[in-house]
Amino acid sequence: MASSTEIANLVLGHLAVGKDIGNLETESSTEARVIRRYYAAARDATLRDYAWPFATKFVALALVEEEPTTEWGFSYRYPSDCLEIRRILSGVRNDSRQSRAPYKIGQDSAGLLLYTDEEDAQVEYTVRETDPQRFPPDFMLAFSFYLAMLTAPALTAGDQFKLGERAGKLYAFEIGRAASRGFNEEQPEEPPEAEAIRGRE
């Protein structure tokens, strides 16, 4: 099973650092301290960059207020474990520009809010998944490349060989591959035909 230490050692491999970390959480080496500094930020950024199936969640939002502003019909509490709202469920699985529910993110004294005109709003979002044992291999690899990109200057004495830049390109490549695999794991509905096409039948 994946662990934070395994991910850290992937980072060192990407950057051609000739040593391993024994335990990322407890080790006091420079490598461990640098990777710990960027670990959470890189993980969350990788989660946000793609709607990873393993980190997708659907919930009904908690209503905060009706008519909270002159422009929006409802405000809801933003989920505490949410990294990015992907959409408000419209009742149409294959959303078009016309069926998508508009929304806006704001805040009050208690935290983040989601404003929308949808009553009893339900959302699809990316959850902040922190357990490495739940990371699939493609996410773990992408995450390690992102982390390598961020830590390269500190771990390679200035990154004169541009290994961080290489890691950034490989990260983008892995995100693209993950998107292709994610698409293949789904069976979306066929998009509705345009009215002009239907009229020719």
SENU-954621 format. One record per residue (C-alpha): residue in three letters; x, y, z. Coordinates in steps of 0.05 Angstrom, whole numbers. Example, Ala and Ser with C-alpha at 12.3 -4.5 7.8 and 13.67 -1.06 7.14 Angstrom:
BEGIN
<pt><residu>ALA</residu><c1>246</c1><c2>-90</c2><c3>156</c3></pt>
<pt><residu>SER</residu><c1>273</c1><c2>-21</c2><c3>143</c3></pt>
END
This chain:
BEGIN
<pt><residu>MET</residu><c1>0</c1><c2>0</c2><c3>0</c3></pt>
<pt><residu>ALA</residu><c1>23</c1><c2>71</c2><c3>-14</c3></pt>
<pt><residu>SER</residu><c1>51</c1><c2>114</c2><c3>42</c3></pt>
<pt><residu>SER</residu><c1>76</c1><c2>185</c2><c3>48</c3></pt>
<pt><residu>THR</residu><c1>147</c1><c2>157</c2><c3>54</c3></pt>
<pt><residu>GLU</residu><c1>139</c1><c2>118</c2><c3>-12</c3></pt>
<pt><residu>ILE</residu><c1>116</c1><c2>182</c2><c3>-46</c3></pt>
<pt><residu>ALA</residu><c1>175</c1><c2>220</c2><c3>-17</c3></pt>
<pt><residu>ASN</residu><c1>224</c1><c2>169</c2><c3>-44</c3></pt>
<pt><residu>LEU</residu><c1>192</c1><c2>174</c2><c3>-113</c3></pt>
<pt><residu>VAL</residu><c1>207</c1><c2>248</c2><c3>-109</c3></pt>
<pt><residu>LEU</residu><c1>280</c1><c2>235</c2><c3>-93</c3></pt>
<pt><residu>GLY</residu><c1>283</c1><c2>187</c2><c3>-151</c3></pt>
<pt><residu>HIS</residu><c1>254</c1><c2>239</c2><c3>-199</c3></pt>
<pt><residu>LEU</residu><c1>308</c1><c2>287</c2><c3>-176</c3></pt>
<pt><residu>ALA</residu><c1>365</c1><c2>237</c2><c3>-179</c3></pt>
<pt><residu>VAL</residu><c1>379</c1><c2>244</c2><c3>-104</c3></pt>
<pt><residu>GLY</residu><c1>419</c1><c2>183</c2><c3>-86</c3></pt>
<pt><residu>LYS</residu><c1>388</c1><c2>167</c2><c3>-19</c3></pt>
<pt><residu>ASP</residu><c1>322</c1><c2>144</c2><c3>10</c3></pt>
<pt><residu>ILE</residu><c1>279</c1><c2>171</c2><c3>68</c3></pt>
<pt><residu>GLY</residu><c1>265</c1><c2>119</c2><c3>122</c3></pt>
<pt><residu>ASN</residu><c1>203</c1><c2>153</c2><c3>151</c3></pt>
<pt><residu>LEU</residu><c1>178</c1><c2>219</c2><c3>123</c3></pt>
<pt><residu>GLU</residu><c1>139</c1><c2>236</c2><c3>186</c3></pt>
<pt><residu>THR</residu><c1>196</c1><c2>229</c2><c3>235</c3></pt>
<pt><residu>GLU</residu><c1>262</c1><c2>235</c2><c3>198</c3></pt>
<pt><residu>SER</residu><c1>301</c1><c2>299</c2><c3>208</c3></pt>
<pt><residu>SER</residu><c1>343</c1><c2>297</c2><c3>144</c3></pt>
<pt><residu>THR</residu><c1>342</c1><c2>357</c2><c3>97</c3></pt>
<pt><residu>GLU</residu><c1>306</c1><c2>316</c2><c3>45</c3></pt>
<pt><residu>ALA</residu><c1>250</c1><c2>297</c2><c3>93</c3></pt>
<pt><residu>ARG</residu><c1>242</c1><c2>367</c2><c3>120</c3></pt>
<pt><residu>VAL</residu><c1>238</c1><c2>398</c2><c3>51</c3></pt>
<pt><residu>ILE</residu><c1>187</c1><c2>347</c2><c3>26</c3></pt>
<pt><residu>ARG</residu><c1>145</c1><c2>355</c2><c3>89</c3></pt>
<pt><residu>ARG</residu><c1>143</c1><c2>430</c2><c3>78</c3></pt>
<pt><residu>TYR</residu><c1>110</c1><c2>422</c2><c3>9</c3></pt>
<pt><residu>TYR</residu><c1>74</c1><c2>356</c2><c3>17</c3></pt>
<pt><residu>ALA</residu><c1>3</c1><c2>379</c2><c3>35</c3></pt>
<pt><residu>ALA</residu><c1>3</c1><c2>437</c2><c3>-15</c3></pt>
<pt><residu>ALA</residu><c1>26</c1><c2>392</c2><c3>-72</c3></pt>
<pt><residu>ARG</residu><c1>-25</c1><c2>338</c2><c3>-54</c3></pt>
<pt><residu>ASP</residu><c1>-82</c1><c2>387</c2><c3>-53</c3></pt>
<pt><residu>ALA</residu><c1>-60</c1><c2>420</c2><c3>-118</c3></pt>
<pt><residu>THR</residu><c1>-57</c1><c2>352</c2><c3>-152</c3></pt>
<pt><residu>LEU</residu><c1>-127</c1><c2>335</c2><c3>-126</c3></pt>
<pt><residu>ARG</residu><c1>-154</c1><c2>401</c2><c3>-152</c3></pt>
<pt><residu>ASP</residu><c1>-123</c1><c2>395</c2><c3>-221</c3></pt>
<pt><residu>TYR</residu><c1>-167</c1><c2>337</c2><c3>-243</c3></pt>
<pt><residu>ALA</residu><c1>-234</c1><c2>307</c2><c3>-220</c3></pt>
<pt><residu>TRP</residu><c1>-202</c1><c2>243</c2><c3>-194</c3></pt>
<pt><residu>PRO</residu><c1>-255</c1><c2>188</c2><c3>-188</c3></pt>
<pt><residu>PHE</residu><c1>-227</c1><c2>163</c2><c3>-122</c3></pt>
<pt><residu>ALA</residu><c1>-234</c1><c2>232</c2><c3>-92</c3></pt>
<pt><residu>THR</residu><c1>-303</c1><c2>248</c2><c3>-119</c3></pt>
<pt><residu>LYS</residu><c1>-361</c1><c2>258</c2><c3>-71</c3></pt>
<pt><residu>PHE</residu><c1>-435</c1><c2>276</c2><c3>-77</c3></pt>
<pt><residu>VAL</residu><c1>-471</c1><c2>310</c2><c3>-20</c3></pt>
<pt><residu>ALA</residu><c1>-533</c1><c2>351</c2><c3>-5</c3></pt>
<pt><residu>LEU</residu><c1>-512</c1><c2>419</c2><c3>20</c3></pt>
<pt><residu>ALA</residu><c1>-533</c1><c2>448</c2><c3>86</c3></pt>
<pt><residu>LEU</residu><c1>-578</c1><c2>509</c2><c3>76</c3></pt>
<pt><residu>VAL</residu><c1>-554</c1><c2>572</c2><c3>111</c3></pt>
<pt><residu>GLU</residu><c1>-604</c1><c2>624</c2><c3>86</c3></pt>
<pt><residu>GLU</residu><c1>-659</c1><c2>637</c2><c3>35</c3></pt>
<pt><residu>GLU</residu><c1>-651</c1><c2>700</c2><c3>-7</c3></pt>
<pt><residu>PRO</residu><c1>-584</c1><c2>718</c2><c3>25</c3></pt>
<pt><residu>THR</residu><c1>-573</c1><c2>772</c2><c3>-28</c3></pt>
<pt><residu>THR</residu><c1>-613</c1><c2>808</c2><c3>-81</c3></pt>
<pt><residu>GLU</residu><c1>-579</c1><c2>764</c2><c3>-134</c3></pt>
<pt><residu>TRP</residu><c1>-581</c1><c2>693</c2><c3>-105</c3></pt>
<pt><residu>GLY</residu><c1>-639</c1><c2>652</c2><c3>-79</c3></pt>
<pt><residu>PHE</residu><c1>-601</c1><c2>609</c2><c3>-29</c3></pt>
<pt><residu>SER</residu><c1>-536</c1><c2>604</c2><c3>8</c3></pt>
<pt><residu>TYR</residu><c1>-507</c1><c2>537</c2><c3>31</c3></pt>
<pt><residu>ARG</residu><c1>-449</c1><c2>517</c2><c3>75</c3></pt>
<pt><residu>TYR</residu><c1>-388</c1><c2>497</c2><c3>35</c3></pt>
<pt><residu>PRO</residu><c1>-369</c1><c2>425</c2><c3>52</c3></pt>
<pt><residu>SER</residu><c1>-312</c1><c2>424</c2><c3>103</c3></pt>
<pt><residu>ASP</residu><c1>-274</c1><c2>370</c2><c3>66</c3></pt>
<pt><residu>CYS</residu><c1>-282</c1><c2>401</c2><c3>-3</c3></pt>
<pt><residu>LEU</residu><c1>-223</c1><c2>423</c2><c3>-45</c3></pt>
<pt><residu>GLU</residu><c1>-262</c1><c2>442</c2><c3>-107</c3></pt>
<pt><residu>ILE</residu><c1>-335</c1><c2>443</c2><c3>-126</c3></pt>
<pt><residu>ARG</residu><c1>-342</c1><c2>409</c2><c3>-194</c3></pt>
<pt><residu>ARG</residu><c1>-416</c1><c2>423</c2><c3>-206</c3></pt>
<pt><residu>ILE</residu><c1>-485</c1><c2>430</c2><c3>-176</c3></pt>
<pt><residu>LEU</residu><c1>-527</c1><c2>370</c2><c3>-195</c3></pt>
<pt><residu>SER</residu><c1>-579</c1><c2>394</c2><c3>-244</c3></pt>
<pt><residu>GLY</residu><c1>-618</c1><c2>329</c2><c3>-253</c3></pt>
<pt><residu>VAL</residu><c1>-585</c1><c2>321</c2><c3>-321</c3></pt>
<pt><residu>ARG</residu><c1>-525</c1><c2>275</c2><c3>-319</c3></pt>
<pt><residu>ASN</residu><c1>-498</c1><c2>301</c2><c3>-385</c3></pt>
<pt><residu>ASP</residu><c1>-499</c1><c2>375</c2><c3>-369</c3></pt>
<pt><residu>SER</residu><c1>-499</c1><c2>426</c2><c3>-424</c3></pt>
<pt><residu>ARG</residu><c1>-485</c1><c2>500</c2><c3>-418</c3></pt>
<pt><residu>GLN</residu><c1>-560</c1><c2>511</c2><c3>-413</c3></pt>
<pt><residu>SER</residu><c1>-572</c1><c2>458</c2><c3>-358</c3></pt>
<pt><residu>ARG</residu><c1>-513</c1><c2>476</c2><c3>-313</c3></pt>
<pt><residu>ALA</residu><c1>-534</c1><c2>510</c2><c3>-248</c3></pt>
<pt><residu>PRO</residu><c1>-499</c1><c2>576</c2><c3>-236</c3></pt>
<pt><residu>TYR</residu><c1>-465</c1><c2>587</c2><c3>-169</c3></pt>
<pt><residu>LYS</residu><c1>-415</c1><c2>631</c2><c3>-134</c3></pt>
<pt><residu>ILE</residu><c1>-369</c1><c2>619</c2><c3>-75</c3></pt>
<pt><residu>GLY</residu><c1>-367</c1><c2>670</c2><c3>-17</c3></pt>
<pt><residu>GLN</residu><c1>-361</c1><c2>670</c2><c3>58</c3></pt>
<pt><residu>ASP</residu><c1>-390</c1><c2>693</c2><c3>123</c3></pt>
<pt><residu>SER</residu><c1>-362</c1><c2>695</c2><c3>194</c3></pt>
<pt><residu>ALA</residu><c1>-369</c1><c2>619</c2><c3>201</c3></pt>
<pt><residu>GLY</residu><c1>-334</c1><c2>599</c2><c3>136</c3></pt>
<pt><residu>LEU</residu><c1>-344</c1><c2>589</c2><c3>62</c3></pt>
<pt><residu>LEU</residu><c1>-412</c1><c2>592</c2><c3>28</c3></pt>
<pt><residu>LEU</residu><c1>-440</c1><c2>571</c2><c3>-38</c3></pt>
<pt><residu>TYR</residu><c1>-492</c1><c2>617</c2><c3>-69</c3></pt>
<pt><residu>THR</residu><c1>-541</c1><c2>590</c2><c3>-121</c3></pt>
<pt><residu>ASP</residu><c1>-613</c1><c2>593</c2><c3>-142</c3></pt>
<pt><residu>GLU</residu><c1>-621</c1><c2>517</c2><c3>-135</c3></pt>
<pt><residu>GLU</residu><c1>-667</c1><c2>494</c2><c3>-80</c3></pt>
<pt><residu>ASP</residu><c1>-643</c1><c2>433</c2><c3>-40</c3></pt>
<pt><residu>ALA</residu><c1>-576</c1><c2>438</c2><c3>-77</c3></pt>
<pt><residu>GLN</residu><c1>-532</c1><c2>376</c2><c3>-84</c3></pt>
<pt><residu>VAL</residu><c1>-461</c1><c2>381</c2><c3>-108</c3></pt>
<pt><residu>GLU</residu><c1>-406</c1><c2>339</c2><c3>-138</c3></pt>
<pt><residu>TYR</residu><c1>-338</c1><c2>357</c2><c3>-111</c3></pt>
<pt><residu>THR</residu><c1>-266</c1><c2>336</c2><c3>-100</c3></pt>
<pt><residu>VAL</residu><c1>-254</c1><c2>316</c2><c3>-29</c3></pt>
<pt><residu>ARG</residu><c1>-188</c1><c2>330</c2><c3>8</c3></pt>
<pt><residu>GLU</residu><c1>-164</c1><c2>258</c2><c3>12</c3></pt>
<pt><residu>THR</residu><c1>-104</c1><c2>253</c2><c3>59</c3></pt>
<pt><residu>ASP</residu><c1>-96</c1><c2>178</c2><c3>67</c3></pt>
<pt><residu>PRO</residu><c1>-41</c1><c2>154</c2><c3>20</c3></pt>
<pt><residu>GLN</residu><c1>-68</c1><c2>83</c2><c3>23</c3></pt>
<pt><residu>ARG</residu><c1>-127</c1><c2>108</c2><c3>-18</c3></pt>
<pt><residu>PHE</residu><c1>-84</c1><c2>139</c2><c3>-72</c3></pt>
<pt><residu>PRO</residu><c1>-87</c1><c2>99</c2><c3>-138</c3></pt>
<pt><residu>PRO</residu><c1>-20</c1><c2>91</c2><c3>-174</c3></pt>
<pt><residu>ASP</residu><c1>-34</c1><c2>144</c2><c3>-227</c3></pt>
<pt><residu>PHE</residu><c1>-50</c1><c2>196</c2><c3>-173</c3></pt>
<pt><residu>MET</residu><c1>11</c1><c2>177</c2><c3>-132</c3></pt>
<pt><residu>LEU</residu><c1>57</c1><c2>185</c2><c3>-192</c3></pt>
<pt><residu>ALA</residu><c1>27</c1><c2>252</c2><c3>-213</c3></pt>
<pt><residu>PHE</residu><c1>31</c1><c2>277</c2><c3>-141</c3></pt>
<pt><residu>SER</residu><c1>104</c1><c2>256</c2><c3>-136</c3></pt>
<pt><residu>PHE</residu><c1>121</c1><c2>295</c2><c3>-199</c3></pt>
<pt><residu>TYR</residu><c1>86</c1><c2>357</c2><c3>-173</c3></pt>
<pt><residu>LEU</residu><c1>124</c1><c2>350</c2><c3>-107</c3></pt>
<pt><residu>ALA</residu><c1>189</c1><c2>341</c2><c3>-145</c3></pt>
<pt><residu>MET</residu><c1>176</c1><c2>404</c2><c3>-185</c3></pt>
<pt><residu>LEU</residu><c1>166</c1><c2>445</c2><c3>-121</c3></pt>
<pt><residu>THR</residu><c1>224</c1><c2>416</c2><c3>-82</c3></pt>
<pt><residu>ALA</residu><c1>276</c1><c2>412</c2><c3>-138</c3></pt>
<pt><residu>PRO</residu><c1>311</c1><c2>478</c2><c3>-123</c3></pt>
<pt><residu>ALA</residu><c1>322</c1><c2>460</c2><c3>-50</c3></pt>
<pt><residu>LEU</residu><c1>339</c1><c2>386</c2><c3>-61</c3></pt>
<pt><residu>THR</residu><c1>386</c1><c2>394</c2><c3>-120</c3></pt>
<pt><residu>ALA</residu><c1>426</c1><c2>456</c2><c3>-100</c3></pt>
<pt><residu>GLY</residu><c1>391</c1><c2>503</c2><c3>-149</c3></pt>
<pt><residu>ASP</residu><c1>367</c1><c2>451</c2><c3>-200</c3></pt>
<pt><residu>GLN</residu><c1>421</c1><c2>466</c2><c3>-252</c3></pt>
<pt><residu>PHE</residu><c1>399</c1><c2>406</c2><c3>-292</c3></pt>
<pt><residu>LYS</residu><c1>326</c1><c2>429</c2><c3>-294</c3></pt>
<pt><residu>LEU</residu><c1>299</c1><c2>366</c2><c3>-263</c3></pt>
<pt><residu>GLY</residu><c1>242</c1><c2>406</c2><c3>-232</c3></pt>
<pt><residu>GLU</residu><c1>222</c1><c2>431</c2><c3>-300</c3></pt>
<pt><residu>ARG</residu><c1>224</c1><c2>360</c2><c3>-327</c3></pt>
<pt><residu>ALA</residu><c1>181</c1><c2>338</c2><c3>-268</c3></pt>
<pt><residu>GLY</residu><c1>130</c1><c2>392</c2><c3>-284</c3></pt>
<pt><residu>LYS</residu><c1>124</c1><c2>368</c2><c3>-356</c3></pt>
<pt><residu>LEU</residu><c1>116</c1><c2>296</c2><c3>-333</c3></pt>
<pt><residu>TYR</residu><c1>63</c1><c2>319</c2><c3>-283</c3></pt>
<pt><residu>ALA</residu><c1>23</c1><c2>350</c2><c3>-340</c3></pt>
<pt><residu>PHE</residu><c1>31</c1><c2>286</c2><c3>-380</c3></pt>
<pt><residu>GLU</residu><c1>6</c1><c2>243</c2><c3>-322</c3></pt>
<pt><residu>ILE</residu><c1>-54</c1><c2>288</c2><c3>-311</c3></pt>
<pt><residu>GLY</residu><c1>-72</c1><c2>279</c2><c3>-384</c3></pt>
<pt><residu>ARG</residu><c1>-65</c1><c2>204</c2><c3>-379</c3></pt>
<pt><residu>ALA</residu><c1>-108</c1><c2>202</c2><c3>-316</c3></pt>
<pt><residu>ALA</residu><c1>-162</c1><c2>242</c2><c3>-352</c3></pt>
<pt><residu>SER</residu><c1>-162</c1><c2>191</c2><c3>-409</c3></pt>
<pt><residu>ARG</residu><c1>-166</c1><c2>132</c2><c3>-360</c3></pt>
<pt><residu>GLY</residu><c1>-220</c1><c2>166</c2><c3>-320</c3></pt>
<pt><residu>PHE</residu><c1>-261</c1><c2>176</c2><c3>-384</c3></pt>
<pt><residu>ASN</residu><c1>-253</c1><c2>103</c2><c3>-402</c3></pt>
<pt><residu>GLU</residu><c1>-280</c1><c2>82</c2><c3>-333</c3></pt>
<pt><residu>GLU</residu><c1>-344</c1><c2>120</c2><c3>-343</c3></pt>
<pt><residu>GLN</residu><c1>-404</c1><c2>110</c2><c3>-388</c3></pt>
<pt><residu>PRO</residu><c1>-434</c1><c2>179</c2><c3>-398</c3></pt>
<pt><residu>GLU</residu><c1>-500</c1><c2>188</c2><c3>-433</c3></pt>
<pt><residu>GLU</residu><c1>-498</c1><c2>208</c2><c3>-506</c3></pt>
<pt><residu>PRO</residu><c1>-505</c1><c2>283</c2><c3>-514</c3></pt>
<pt><residu>PRO</residu><c1>-572</c1><c2>305</c2><c3>-539</c3></pt>
<pt><residu>GLU</residu><c1>-575</c1><c2>318</c2><c3>-613</c3></pt>
<pt><residu>ALA</residu><c1>-581</c1><c2>389</c2><c3>-637</c3></pt>
<pt><residu>GLU</residu><c1>-651</c1><c2>411</c2><c3>-654</c3></pt>
<pt><residu>ALA</residu><c1>-631</c1><c2>422</c2><c3>-727</c3></pt>
<pt><residu>ILE</residu><c1>-608</c1><c2>349</c2><c3>-732</c3></pt>
<pt><residu>ARG</residu><c1>-671</c1><c2>322</c2><c3>-699</c3></pt>
<pt><residu>GLY</residu><c1>-712</c1><c2>362</c2><c3>-748</c3></pt>
<pt><residu>ARG</residu><c1>-682</c1><c2>324</c2><c3>-807</c3></pt>
<pt><residu>GLU</residu><c1>-706</c1><c2>257</c2><c3>-782</c3></pt>
END
